[in-house]
Amino acid sequence: MCIAFKEDTGLTDHHLNLILSQYNQIKELPLHRTLVEQSKVVLERQDNRALYEVFDQGFKELGPLYPLVLIYCLYPAIIALYNRLGISDAVRQATLSDTELWVKAYEIQHPGLTGLDRYGWICRGLCAKVLRLGRLEFEQDPFRFPYSIYYDRHLFRYRTFAQDSLVCTDGGYIGDSSGSGSVSGSWSTTHSIIEDFLVAHEVDQSLGRISRTPVEVPLSDLTPICTQDTLVLFVHIPEGEPLTPSLVDASFSLAQARYNPTLFVCDSWLLDPELSLVLPPESNICHFMQRFRKFPVSFTTPQIYERVFGFGATQADIEAWGCTTSLQKKVQAHIIGGGIFRTMGGYIPTPIGT
């Protein structure tokens, strides 16, 4: 079991020795036994939210290494779940390998210590709610964003409209992402059906911002595609290989075959059109970003700060950062020059390319 556990999670002999050491110390504790039994029950029904609660209790009461101990104890049940769902060994191993990434992230943030604090994300993989198919990861979930997506049969294109009462910045983005309170020039969206027309604020799907002036569109021209409750396929981008077009195409093809979704949906720093101002158009990131029709999402700190520089990085940190990569240097220079990066949402209708 130990060899298979290491292969699936990507952990080292050192990690395994630490896990086994703590396991031997706590295996007779009633709390540990209770957490394991609770985990098996919620794992069987793929309830990743309930599994998170169990992991959270173990993390708080038994320390940061304990989530890895719990994964080790659940490993036979995880294999059984994946087998029952007909998921291949290769997909299971690729999915569970995220454990290694987040353990490394913990070790960078806590030098000299091993642990796992991003167990909320890991629980989705343990429950097979998120699967890695090639370069990308995929998860079925309701759309949840405050937009309605239609296909306009008159204009032969997809269109996105904001729902009612979204507070937007002067530039057409949602809310105040600076955390400073009210926004100068802010305004609110409206969304209504008047007679046979939809009256709403349309999203510029290239720039990912909401138009301040509502439009009127005949309902007879519009075919509904997606609202907040529509089940879609979310795309997640793990660290690792470059996002080459061929690898991304292969992942989308695998996901299309497995899930047959209506839409692929993503919210990420990698969808921000601002990236086109600092990266060449032929770059992998720009190719990936341009696949998506975009819409603004609410965020507190731009995701690019933590993903390109480090967790907890602020704008002040970045402006003084000792950059070591070309991407860090370009992003830093753009921010110092007044550029603004945002976490951005986007979707791809299926079949791909429509």
Backbone torsions as a table, in degrees:
resi	resn	phi	psi	omega
1	MET	NA	-37.5	-176.3
2	CYS	-61.7	-40.9	-178.6
3	ILE	-66.5	-45.9	179.5
4	ALA	-64.4	-39.3	177.8
5	PHE	-60.1	-45.4	178.7
6	LYS	-64.6	-41.4	-178.9
7	GLU	-63.9	-40.9	-178.8
8	ASP	-71.0	-42.5	-174.2
9	THR	-89.2	-16.7	-177.6
10	GLY	77.0	9.6	-178.6
11	LEU	-78.4	161.3	-175.5
12	THR	-96.4	172.6	173.5
13	ASP	-59.0	-38.9	178.3
14	HIS	-60.0	-46.0	178.9
15	HIS	-62.3	-44.4	-178.3
16	LEU	-61.9	-40.6	178.9
17	ASN	-62.6	-39.8	177.3
18	LEU	-65.0	-42.1	-179.9
19	ILE	-63.0	-46.6	-178.7
20	LEU	-66.4	-34.5	178.7
21	SER	-63.1	-47.4	179.3
22	GLN	-68.8	-37.8	179.0
23	TYR	-57.6	-45.6	-179.5
24	ASN	-64.7	-27.0	179.5
25	GLN	-78.3	-29.4	-171.3
26	ILE	-116.6	-1.9	-170.3
27	LYS	-60.8	-23.2	179.3
28	GLU	-94.4	-3.3	179.9
29	LEU	-67.6	133.6	176.5
30	PRO	-57.0	-37.9	-179.5
31	LEU	-61.5	-45.9	179.9
32	HIS	-61.1	-46.5	-179.1
33	ARG	-61.4	-39.7	178.9
34	THR	-64.8	-44.4	-179.0
35	LEU	-63.5	-38.8	178.8
36	VAL	-65.1	-45.5	-178.5
37	GLU	-66.2	-41.3	177.3
38	GLN	-62.2	-40.9	-178.9
39	SER	-62.9	-41.4	-179.6
40	LYS	-62.4	-38.0	-179.0
41	VAL	-66.2	-49.5	-176.3
42	VAL	-74.7	-28.2	175.9
43	LEU	-63.8	-41.4	-178.4
44	GLU	-60.3	-34.9	179.2
45	ARG	-97.3	12.5	175.2
46	GLN	56.8	38.9	-179.4
47	ASP	-94.3	86.1	-174.7
48	ASN	-67.8	-27.8	179.0
49	ARG	-69.4	-42.6	176.7
50	ALA	-67.1	-36.5	177.9
51	LEU	-64.4	-38.4	176.4
52	TYR	-58.2	-42.6	-179.2
53	GLU	-61.1	-38.6	178.3
54	VAL	-66.7	-46.9	178.3
55	PHE	-60.7	-39.4	-178.1
56	ASP	-64.5	-41.0	177.4
57	GLN	-63.6	-44.3	179.4
58	GLY	-63.4	-41.4	178.4
59	PHE	-60.4	-44.7	-176.2
60	LYS	-72.3	-33.0	-174.3
61	GLU	-99.0	-24.8	-175.7
62	LEU	-121.4	0.7	171.5
63	GLY	101.7	168.7	-173.1
64	PRO	-68.6	-20.5	177.0
65	LEU	-78.5	-20.8	-172.0
66	TYR	-61.0	-38.5	177.1
67	PRO	-54.3	-33.9	177.3
68	LEU	-71.5	-36.0	175.1
69	VAL	-62.6	-41.9	-178.7
70	LEU	-66.9	-39.7	176.2
71	ILE	-61.2	-42.2	178.6
72	TYR	-59.6	-43.7	-178.7
73	CYS	-69.8	-29.7	-178.7
74	LEU	-87.1	-7.6	-170.3
75	TYR	-53.6	-45.1	177.6
76	PRO	-61.0	-36.8	179.1
77	ALA	-70.1	-33.5	177.8
78	ILE	-65.6	-45.1	177.7
79	ILE	-60.1	-43.0	-179.2
80	ALA	-62.4	-40.8	179.1
81	LEU	-63.5	-48.2	-179.9
82	TYR	-61.8	-40.1	178.3
83	ASN	-64.4	-42.2	179.5
84	ARG	-61.9	-34.0	-178.9
85	LEU	-84.5	-2.4	178.4
86	GLY	73.3	27.6	-179.9
87	ILE	-92.8	132.5	-174.1
88	SER	-67.8	159.3	176.8
89	ASP	-60.1	-38.2	-177.9
90	ALA	-65.0	-41.9	178.5
91	VAL	-68.1	-40.8	177.4
92	ARG	-59.7	-47.0	-179.0
93	GLN	-63.6	-42.7	178.9
94	ALA	-62.6	-39.5	-178.6
95	THR	-68.7	-46.9	-176.7
96	LEU	-72.9	-15.2	-179.9
97	SER	-66.4	-12.8	173.3
98	ASP	-58.1	-26.4	179.7
99	THR	-55.2	-44.9	-179.6
100	GLU	-59.5	-42.4	-178.1
101	LEU	-61.0	-43.3	-176.1
102	TRP	-79.4	-26.2	172.3
103	VAL	-67.2	-42.0	176.6
104	LYS	-62.1	-40.7	178.9
105	ALA	-62.7	-39.5	178.4
106	TYR	-65.1	-42.0	-179.0
107	GLU	-66.0	-32.8	176.7
108	ILE	-68.2	-40.9	-179.3
109	GLN	-75.7	-25.5	-177.3
110	HIS	-129.6	77.0	-176.2
111	PRO	-52.9	132.0	178.1
112	GLY	87.4	-3.1	-178.5
113	LEU	-120.9	149.8	174.4
114	THR	-117.4	134.8	-179.9
115	GLY	-173.3	-176.0	178.8
116	LEU	-146.5	115.3	178.7
117	ASP	-113.8	-6.0	176.4
118	ARG	-98.1	44.9	-175.9
119	TYR	-73.0	-18.0	175.6
120	GLY	-60.2	-43.3	177.4
121	TRP	-70.2	-44.2	-177.7
122	ILE	-60.7	-35.0	-179.6
123	CYS	-61.8	-29.2	178.4
124	ARG	-67.1	-36.3	175.9
125	GLY	-73.7	-39.5	178.5
126	LEU	-59.5	-35.9	-179.7
127	CYS	-86.8	3.0	-178.6
128	ALA	60.8	26.4	173.4
129	LYS	-81.7	-30.1	171.5
130	VAL	-111.1	133.0	176.9
131	LEU	-127.1	138.5	173.6
132	ARG	-92.2	120.2	178.3
133	LEU	-119.1	95.3	-174.9
134	GLY	74.2	-132.1	-174.8
135	ARG	-73.5	-26.3	-171.3
136	LEU	-115.0	163.4	175.7
137	GLU	-113.1	151.1	-174.5
138	PHE	-136.4	147.3	-176.5
139	GLU	-149.9	124.3	174.8
140	GLN	-79.1	131.4	-178.6
141	ASP	-165.1	158.5	174.3
142	PRO	-61.6	151.0	-175.2
143	PHE	-57.0	-46.8	171.2
144	ARG	68.5	-12.9	-179.6
145	PHE	-85.4	152.5	-173.0
146	PRO	-82.4	59.1	-179.1
147	TYR	-140.6	158.6	169.2
148	SER	-119.1	133.9	-178.9
149	ILE	-113.3	133.1	-179.4
150	TYR	-129.3	159.5	165.5
151	TYR	-105.3	123.0	180.0
152	ASP	-87.6	109.5	-176.4
153	ARG	-73.6	-19.1	178.0
154	HIS	-81.2	-41.8	-178.5
155	LEU	-94.1	-8.7	179.0
156	PHE	59.3	49.2	177.2
157	ARG	-157.5	159.6	176.3
158	TYR	-80.9	143.9	-179.7
159	ARG	-135.7	142.9	-178.6
160	THR	-119.5	132.4	-178.8
161	PHE	-125.3	137.6	178.8
162	ALA	-72.6	145.1	173.1
163	GLN	-74.7	176.8	-174.6
164	ASP	-72.9	147.0	167.9
165	SER	68.5	28.7	171.1
166	LEU	-81.2	129.6	177.2
167	VAL	-86.8	120.8	-173.9
168	CYS	-116.6	151.1	172.6
169	THR	-74.8	170.1	-179.9
170	ASP	-57.5	-30.9	-179.2
171	GLY	-83.1	-3.6	178.2
172	GLY	93.9	20.0	175.8
173	TYR	-102.1	159.9	-174.6
174	ILE	-80.7	125.7	169.0
175	GLY	65.0	-168.2	-178.9
176	ASP	-108.3	102.0	-176.2
177	SER	-82.0	-2.4	179.2
178	SER	-86.4	-14.0	-179.6
179	GLY	75.9	15.0	-174.3
180	SER	-96.6	1.6	178.9
181	GLY	109.4	-138.3	-176.4
182	SER	-68.7	155.2	-176.0
183	VAL	-110.1	129.6	176.4
184	SER	-63.5	129.6	178.1
185	GLY	78.9	14.1	-177.8
186	SER	-69.3	155.0	-179.9
187	TRP	-150.2	168.7	-176.0
188	SER	-120.4	147.7	179.3
189	THR	-82.3	158.8	170.7
190	THR	-126.7	154.1	-178.5
191	HIS	-153.0	114.4	-176.4
192	SER	-152.2	161.2	173.0
193	ILE	-106.7	117.2	178.8
194	ILE	-118.7	111.6	-173.7
195	GLU	55.3	-115.7	-176.8
196	ASP	-108.6	26.4	-176.7
197	PHE	-126.1	142.6	166.2
198	LEU	-88.1	126.0	177.5
199	VAL	-115.5	110.7	-173.5
200	ALA	-160.0	168.2	178.3
201	HIS	-90.2	122.4	-177.2
202	GLU	-87.5	149.7	178.1
203	VAL	-93.6	131.5	169.9
204	ASP	-74.6	107.4	-171.1
205	GLN	-79.1	-7.3	173.4
206	SER	-86.3	-42.2	-176.4
207	LEU	-96.7	-16.6	179.1
208	GLY	71.1	45.6	176.8
209	ARG	-142.2	156.5	-173.1
210	ILE	-93.4	133.4	177.6
211	SER	-69.8	138.0	-179.0
212	ARG	-73.8	-24.9	-177.8
213	THR	-100.2	122.3	179.2
214	PRO	-69.0	156.7	177.5
215	VAL	-117.2	159.9	174.5
216	GLU	-112.8	125.9	-177.8
217	VAL	-129.0	129.7	177.2
218	PRO	-60.5	129.2	179.3
219	LEU	-61.1	-28.1	-179.6
220	SER	-65.5	-18.8	178.5
221	ASP	-85.8	-13.7	-167.0
222	LEU	-107.9	129.3	170.6
223	THR	-105.0	118.2	-179.6
224	PRO	-64.0	134.1	178.7
225	ILE	-113.4	-42.6	-171.1
226	CYS	-157.3	135.6	168.1
227	THR	-126.7	-172.6	-174.3
228	GLN	-61.4	-27.4	-176.3
229	ASP	-93.9	-3.8	-177.8
230	THR	-69.4	133.3	178.2
231	LEU	-75.7	123.0	-179.6
232	VAL	-128.5	176.2	179.9
233	LEU	-111.0	111.1	179.9
234	PHE	-78.9	142.0	179.5
235	VAL	-107.2	127.5	176.1
236	HIS	-118.2	145.7	-174.2
237	ILE	-117.5	98.2	178.3
238	PRO	-72.8	158.0	173.4
239	GLU	-64.4	158.6	176.1
240	GLY	139.1	-127.2	-175.0
241	GLU	-62.1	156.9	174.3
242	PRO	-60.5	154.3	179.2
243	LEU	-85.7	60.2	-178.8
244	THR	-67.1	144.4	-178.9
245	PRO	-53.1	-37.7	-178.1
246	SER	-67.4	-40.8	178.3
247	LEU	-67.0	-40.7	179.4
248	VAL	-66.1	-44.0	176.9
249	ASP	-57.0	-43.6	-178.4
250	ALA	-63.8	-40.7	178.9
251	SER	-64.0	-45.5	179.0
252	PHE	-62.2	-37.3	178.6
253	SER	-64.6	-42.4	177.6
254	LEU	-63.1	-43.0	-179.6
255	ALA	-67.8	-39.2	177.6
256	GLN	-59.9	-42.9	-178.8
257	ALA	-68.5	-35.7	-175.9
258	ARG	-80.5	-42.8	-170.9
259	TYR	-107.2	-26.5	-175.1
260	ASN	50.0	57.3	-174.5
261	PRO	-77.7	162.8	171.6
262	THR	-78.2	-43.4	-179.9
263	LEU	-138.2	144.6	161.4
264	PHE	-92.0	133.3	-177.0
265	VAL	-129.8	143.0	-179.4
266	CYS	-147.8	145.2	167.0
267	ASP	-131.1	121.3	-168.9
268	SER	-166.1	158.7	171.8
269	TRP	-65.3	-22.2	-177.7
270	LEU	-73.4	-7.7	178.4
271	LEU	-100.4	-0.1	-175.5
272	ASP	-70.1	119.2	178.2
273	PRO	-59.5	-19.9	178.6
274	GLU	-60.1	-25.6	179.9
275	LEU	-61.4	-27.5	179.8
276	SER	-67.8	-13.4	178.6
277	LEU	-88.4	-11.9	-178.5
278	VAL	-121.8	-10.3	-178.2
279	LEU	-123.5	149.9	177.7
280	PRO	-67.0	147.0	-176.8
281	PRO	-61.1	-23.5	-179.7
282	GLU	-86.8	1.0	-179.2
283	SER	-67.7	155.1	179.0
284	ASN	-60.1	-40.0	-178.6
285	ILE	-64.1	-44.6	179.0
286	CYS	-65.2	-39.9	176.4
287	HIS	-58.4	-43.9	-179.5
288	PHE	-65.7	-47.0	-178.3
289	MET	-59.1	-39.4	-175.1
290	GLN	-75.3	-9.0	176.4
291	ARG	-69.2	-24.6	-167.5
292	PHE	-101.4	141.5	165.0
293	ARG	-82.6	126.9	-164.2
294	LYS	-102.5	155.4	172.5
295	PHE	-148.7	147.4	-178.2
296	PRO	-73.8	147.3	175.5
297	VAL	-126.8	157.6	177.9
298	SER	-79.4	139.8	177.0
299	PHE	-154.7	162.4	178.7
300	THR	-98.3	-57.5	176.9
301	THR	-117.9	133.3	179.0
302	PRO	-54.7	129.9	-176.6
303	GLN	-59.2	-26.9	-178.9
304	ILE	-60.9	-27.5	-179.6
305	TYR	-60.2	-49.5	-176.7
306	GLU	-78.2	-33.6	-174.6
307	ARG	-77.7	-30.0	-178.7
308	VAL	-97.6	-29.8	-176.2
309	PHE	-112.0	-48.6	179.9
310	GLY	155.2	155.6	-178.9
311	PHE	-61.9	134.1	179.6
312	GLY	86.4	-2.7	-179.2
313	ALA	-65.4	135.4	177.2
314	THR	-107.8	172.0	178.5
315	GLN	-62.6	-38.6	177.9
316	ALA	-63.2	-39.7	177.1
317	ASP	-60.6	-45.1	-175.0
318	ILE	-66.1	-38.3	-179.5
319	GLU	-63.9	-25.6	179.5
320	ALA	-106.3	10.4	-172.3
321	TRP	-69.3	139.4	171.7
322	GLY	-84.3	85.6	-170.4
323	CYS	-65.8	140.5	179.7
324	THR	-120.6	-9.3	178.8
325	THR	-122.4	158.5	-179.9
326	SER	-65.8	-35.1	178.9
327	LEU	-65.6	-42.5	176.6
328	GLN	-59.0	-44.4	-178.9
329	LYS	-62.7	-42.3	-178.4
330	LYS	-68.6	-42.4	179.3
331	VAL	-66.1	-43.9	179.0
332	GLN	-58.9	-47.3	-178.9
333	ALA	-62.7	-38.4	-179.3
334	HIS	-66.6	-40.6	179.2
335	ILE	-67.5	-44.8	178.6
336	ILE	-60.6	-33.6	178.9
337	GLY	-79.7	3.8	177.7
338	GLY	100.1	1.9	178.5
339	GLY	-68.6	151.1	-178.1
340	ILE	-124.5	124.9	176.1
341	PHE	-101.7	148.1	-178.5
342	ARG	-136.5	151.0	164.9
343	THR	-76.1	134.9	-171.4
344	MET	-129.8	146.2	174.4
345	GLY	-99.7	161.2	177.7
346	GLY	-169.1	166.7	-179.8
347	TYR	-144.8	156.0	174.1
348	ILE	-126.3	119.7	175.9
349	PRO	-72.3	155.9	177.6
350	THR	-116.8	150.3	-0.4
351	PRO	-60.3	153.6	-179.9
352	ILE	-53.6	135.1	174.4
353	GLY	95.9	-4.3	178.5
354	THR	-79.1	NA	NA
